[in-house]
């Protein structure tokens, strides 16, 4: 992405899109005061976050016993209720479905390729499904401190061990098929990218014609196989993002607020909520709604407007698909396909 003269001035920036992730799949009820269990609680926290200023809702769902649900029927039930309670909000389903361990001592793991493909058949349809690119380690504990996990479920060794060993399966064949199904269902992927190599893989996927649509990206700076939350890693990643893409910055625990503040100042977008963080800047508990309110205040202090749901849909280009690879490259402002650098060789290939 290019940051030209005036790029840091608020009138030259899009309004801020706030994604909230208030369903905390890596944590247990009781780890925070606002982790929902009942369906009514799931809906109410969405309403409260929307009223506070969030316009994108990252969706997971729990069973009544508090465990993360792996049943798509539960997602259908929640999506149906959310469409009525927050009809304008962008509903973004987490592509893992649930990675929480089923029992004590079991590993934390993403569901099978086939199960995740079924997200394209959710009814009612979400606006987005998050999509990982490239198989990788997802050790969410790596950047956590003793203070981060004191008194919560991750302080138990068996839970810590389960999340320390978690991986994300997102190989090339799965990715191509997943994108095919989501596009056929007219569900927009929101790409969860772990570092520059995953961004370059996505570009190659686009150039090969496997995805034709807007590119909305979350840069995941959570460590443990994903990128690291430091300015050098961030700016190196951003240098390779095409100007036509939309970028959200995402971090973990108390790294979230500094990274989100940088995003607001740079004209990028933010994600918050108890899926990512449980603590305020000085280590006191903070709720998802309070995190949204905090980011709204910071954005207004910097003179940057906060997106309405209508604004967010326009910024993300929800519902847009492109007709060709060339149109996709042009809309994203990627360079068009490279011309042959060895004309004689190209002519021989054409003749053959």
Beta strands, then each sheet from edge to edge (+ up, - down):
strand 1: 18-20
strand 2: 56-59
strand 3: 90-93
strand 4: 128-132
strand 5: 136-137
strand 6: 167-168
strand 7: 188-193
strand 8: 216-220
strand 9: 246-250
strand 10: 269-272
sheet 1: 1+ 2+ 3+ 4+ 7+ 8+ 9+ 10+ 1+
sheet 2: 5+ 6-
end
